[in-house]
Amino acid sequence: MGDTVKRHSVVRVAAIVAATFLAAGTLTACSAGAGDDGGAKTLRVTLANHVWTDTIKSKLPEFEAATGLKVELSQYGEDQLSDQYNVKLNAGTDEIDVMMYRPLQEGKLFAKNGYLADLSDDVESNADWNWSDFQSGPVESTTYDGNVVGVPIITEQEVLYYRKDLLAKAGLEVPTTMDELEAAAQAIKEQNPGVAGFVARTGKSAAVTQFSSFLYSFGGDFIDEDGNSAINSPEAKEAYAFYGGLIRDYGPENVSTDMSWPEAMAIFTQGQAGLYTEADSLYKNATDPATSKVSDTVGFAPMPAGPGGSVAYNVPSWALGVNAESAYSAEAWSFIEWATSAKLTLEVQQDGVPGARQSVWEDPEGTSTYPADLAAAIATSTKNGVGHDRPRVIKVPEAREIVGDPIVIAITGGDSDAAADAASDAFQGILDDE
């Protein structure tokens, strides 16, 4: 893949030096972006609408002044961004240099099709930038066939949201195991009429990502080491039955099977549930008094441990890559190196966007804007977090529908073991095709 990207060594070295010194705040100007005619090169950067993008946009003048590059920024919503990539990358465009993409949604497709440049040499080229500082889970999902094709910029982990007051009323500690989680859910529901003991996503596709941490904690995964479906393994069947049973037995009355996070979060924040497993990135919905009736009593904890331990996902929801057809691949890398530096990662994280650098999470300033118990829960999740929260395939939407079906069957009281067997056959068909 890397052979398709032409490197210009002199420019590349200058660009990397510029980015390195810029990240340290010691560089004020650089000619790395100068074209053959003396004019500034234009680097075309395509980003998604996101808080991360807003922070980076505010810093662009610093990057341009330090490198001599001119940044032409295109910014889109997720659906628009996908449409742009589908059209332009399929056509082999060289009009995109840096691209913000979703590793778990289109990452495998983009890598397999050769849209993403091989960054394996780049990430190892600057010891001060320190590729080893990036968490293993997110790195796993920005690597394809042993080649690094992206740098993770935004991460998510699953954690347990809980009501401190309801646990105290029940005389219970914060659940640390799946058995304790079930016991707490039962106690809360029995003691508080109209309040669910547990709530989580229930939609066939939407629930897959949050179910994944249960799957891992029961010792399972979507795909086994040989590349075959593992969703009908004994571990997976146990996880399906447990997740579905929690919602069926201790969830909201007449619970629907089409809830994604907004619906589940609303139930929790309106005081109608005691326990809730969800992405950490959504925590402000629960702690902001403007949106949450229980903001003063919300706590956070790591995923309770199952037979396989406490194993949550730790995934990159977004990453930066270089278009393999870019004529300015070295300059594109200098932008990524700058945007993902420890300095900028810290600043972005302080704005509420969790990053992938371990050193930033270990820096008190990196967690200063987070509730202390949430920061501690995230620290646990990142130690052995799994780098995917859905099957790593090209046909992600189809796969999610398939592996999510046993969740719905379990919630509605059906035979989830049989559903897992049927789903596994269908999922294997996708794997065989790919």
N, C-alpha and C positions, 0 to 999 in steps of 0.2 A: 504493500500500500504506500509506504513512504517513498518508493521510487517514482511515484507520479508527482511528487512535490519537489520542485527545483529549489535548491538552497543557494543563496548568494552569501558566501561565507563572510565577506568583509562587512556587509550590511548587517548580517545576522549577529556577529559579535558586537558591533556597535549598538545594535538595538537592545541586546541582552544587557550590556553594560549600562545603557541608559536606564532601562527598567529597574535594574538592581539598585543603582544609586538613587533613583527617584523614590523607590519604596522606602529607602532609608532617610529620605528627606534631605539629601545633600546635593542634589543635582538641580541646576536651574535652567540649563539649556543643553541641547544636544543636536547634532546634525544628522542623526541616524536616518531621519526620514527624508533627507534631501534627494530629489530626483536627479537624473542625468543632466537636466537643464538647470539645475540649481533651485528649482521650485520644490515645494513640500509635496510629498506623496500623500495621497488620500487613502486612508484605511477605512474600509466599509464594514461596519459592525452592526449586526442584527441582534436585537435583544427583545425579550418579552416584557410586557407590562408587569412590573413587580417592584416591591420596595427596594430590593437589591439594585435594580436598574436605576431607581431614583437617586440612590446614594452615589453610585458610580458616575452618573451623569454630572452630578455637582462637582466631581473631581476631574473631569475630562480636561479642563484648561491646564491643569498641572501636568498631565501626561503629554499634552500637545506641546507645551512650552519646553518640557524636558527632552523630548525626542525629536522635535521638528516635524512630527507627523500631524496631518490634519485628519480628524475622525469624523466620518460621515455616519451618523447614527440613524438606524431605522428601528422603530419600536412598534410592536403589535401585541394584541391580545392573543391568548393561546390558540384559538381556532384560526385566526388570521395568520399567525406565525406558521402553523402547520400547513395551511394552504400555500403560503409563500414558498416554503421549503419543498413541498410536493411538486410544485411547478418548476421552480428554478433549479433545484438540485437534480431533478430528473433530466433537465435539459442540459446539464453540464455547465452551469453558469460559473463565470469567474467574477461575478459582480458582488459576491459575498466573501469577505475575508474571515472575520470572526463570527461565529454563530453560537447563540445560546440555545441549548436543546435539552430535552428531557431523556436522560439515559435509560429510564425504565419504560418509557413509552415508545420512543422511536430510535433509541440508541443502537440496538442490534441491527435494525433495518439499515440505518445510515452507515454503520460500520461495514456490514456485509456488502452493501452496494458501492463501497469505496468513496462515499461522500466526505468522510472525515479523514484528515491527514493523520499519519502516525506521528505521535508526539513523544515516543519512547526516549529518543535521544535528548529532546528539549527538556523534559522534566528532570533529567539527570545532569544537565549542563551547568547548573548554578547551585553550588552547595549552600550558599547563603539563603537562596529561595526555599530550599529544603523540601523536596518531594516526600521524604519519609515522615514529614509532619502531618501529612494528610491521612485521615483515618482509613483503616483497611476496608471497612464496609463500603463506603462511597467509592473508593478506588477500584474495588472489585467490579462495580457497575459501570465504570468508565474505561474498562479494559476489555478488549475483544481479541480473542485468539492470541493472547499474550502481548498484544500491542496496546499501549496507552493511546486512546483516541479522544480523551477529554479530561478536563480538570473540574472536579466537583466544586460548586460554589454555594449551594444551599442544601441543607440536610434536614431530615426529619427522623424522629425516633418515636416509637409508641411508648406511652406511659400510662399509668393508672391515675385517673382523676377520682377523688373521693370526698365525701362530706365528713368533715371532722366531727361535727355535732352528732350525726347519726351513728357513727362508730362509737363515740363516747357514750351515747345513750344505751347502746347495746353492750357496753362493757368490753369492746373488742379493740385489739390493736390493728394497725394497718396490715392488710393481708400481704403475706410474703410468699405464699404458695397458692396453687390453684384450689386446693382443698379449703384453705382459709378464705379464699375469694368466694367460693360457693357458700360457705357457712355464713359469711358476713352478708352476702346478698339475701340469703334466706331470713336471717335475723332482722335485717332492715325492713324487708317487705312485711314480715309478720307484725312488727312493732309499729309500723307507720302506715295506716290505711291510706290508700290512694298514692303511695310512693313506691316506685319500683326499686327492687334491690339492686338491679343491674340494668344498664342500657348500653347499646353499641349499635353500629351500623347493621342493617338487616337486608339491604338490597343485594341482589344476586351478584352484581359486579362490584358495587361500592364496598361491600363487606370484605372482599377478598384481601385488601391491603391490611386491614386491622385484624382479620382472622390469621394472617400470616404469622404474627408473633405467637399466637396460641399454637399454631402448627409447629413452629420451631421449638417452642418450650415443651411440647410433647415429644420432641425428638424426630419430627418429620420435616419434609420439604416438598416442594412441588415436583422437582425432578431429581432423580437419583444420580449417583456418581457415574453411571454408564449412559446418562442422557435419556433415560426412560421415565415415563410417568411414575410418580410415587404417591399420587393422591389417594390410592386405595391401600396403602401400607397400613399395618396395624396402628402405627403412631398417628397417621393422618385420620383414620377412622375415629380414633379416640378423641382427637382434637375437634373434628366436626361435631361429634355427639356432645362434647362438653360445651363448646361455644353455643351451639343451638339450644342445648338444655338450659343454660344460664338465662338466655333470653325468654325461652318458652316458660320456664318455671318461675323465674323471678323478675322478668321484665315487665314493661308497662302492660296494662290490661288491653286486650284486643290490639296488640302490636301489629303494625303493618310490616310487610316484607319488601318494602321499597324505600327504606330510610337510608339516606347518606348522612354525612356529618352534620349538615345544618339542622336536620330534624332531630337527630340523636342529641346534639348539643343543646338544642332548645329545651328538650325534656329535662336534661341535667340542670341547665342554668335557671330554669323556672321552678326548681325545687322538687321535681317529680321523680328523681332517681338518686340513689345514694352512691353508686359506683359506676364508673364509665371508663372504658379503655379507648384511647384516641391519640392522634398525632400531637406531639408536644407543640408544634408550630401554631396550633389553634388555641393555646392556653389563655390568651387575653380575652377571648370570648367568655371564659369562665371567671376571670378575676376582675373584669371591669364592671364596676357597679352600674354603669349605664346600660349594660346588656345582661347582667347576671344578678338574680335575686339572692344568690348564695355566695357572692364574691368574698364575703368575709369569713367563710368557713370552708373554702376549697383547699384541699391539699393534693400533693402529687407524690407518686412513689414509682419505683421500677415495676416492670411487668412481674406479676407473681410467678414463681417458679413451678414448672411442671416436672414430669419425669426426666425431661432433658435439660432442666435448669431454667434460669430466667434468661431467655434469649429473644430479645426484641429485634425488629428490623432497625437498621441505621442506614438510611438510603439518601442518595443525592436526588432531590426533586428536580434540580437544574444543574447544568454543567456548561462549560465553554469549550468549544472545539474550533478547529481551523478547517475551512473548506479545502478539500484536497486539490481543487482547481484554482485556488488563489495564486495570483502572481506575486503576492507579498506575504508569503508564508512566514518569513522571518520576522517581519514587522507585526504580523498577526500574533505570533508567539510573544513578542515583547509586550503587547497589550494584555494578553492573558497572564503573563508573569507579573505584570504590574497590578492588574485587577484582583489577583488572588494572593498577593503578598500578605505576610502576616499583619502588616500595618493596616492595610485596607480591610482585611478580613475582620480584624478587631473592631474597626469603626463601623462596619456594616452590621456586625453582630450586636454591637451596642445599640443599633437602631432597631433591634428585634428580629434580625434575620440570622438564624443559626448557620454557622459555617462548618467547614470540614476539617479545619486545622486543630489538632489536639492541643497544641501549645496555647491557643486562644481560649479553649475551654478550661485549661489549667491556670490561666491568668485570672486573678480576681476581677480585673477590669472587664474581662470577657463575659463574666456572668453577673456583673453588677446590676444589670437591668432585669434580671430574672429572679423569680421567687427562689429562695435558697433551697427549698426541698425539690423544686423542679430541676434546678441545676444539678443537684445530687442524683436525681433519678436519671437524668440524661447522661451523667458521667458513668453510671452503671450500664446503661444501654449501649454506650459506645465501645465498651471494653471488648465485648464479644458479639457486637451487633452484626446481623446478616445484611448484606448489601443489596437485597432485593425484597420487595414487599408484594410481588406478583410474579407469575412465571416469566422467566427471561426468554422470550420468544419474539418472533417478528409480528405474529398476529395476536397482539396483546388484547384487544377488545374481545375477540372471539374466545381466547383462552380464559379470560376472566369470567365470562358468562358460563363457561363449562365448569371450571373448578369452583365457581360460586354456587352452583346448583345444589350440592349436598348441604350447604349452609342453610339455604331456604327450606329444604326438606327436613332438616333437623329442627329448625325453629317451629315448623308447623306440625311436628310430631310424627313425621313419616320415617321410613326406614333409611336412615342416612348411610348405613353400611352399603346397602344395595345401590343407593344413589352414587356413592363414591366409586363403586365398581363400574357403573355405567359411565360416569364422568371420566374415569381413567381411560376407558377404551376410546372415548371421543378425543380426549386430550392427547393420547398417544398418536392419534391420526394427525394432529397438528405437528407434533414432534417429528413424525416420519416424513411429512411433507417438507419440513424445513431441513 
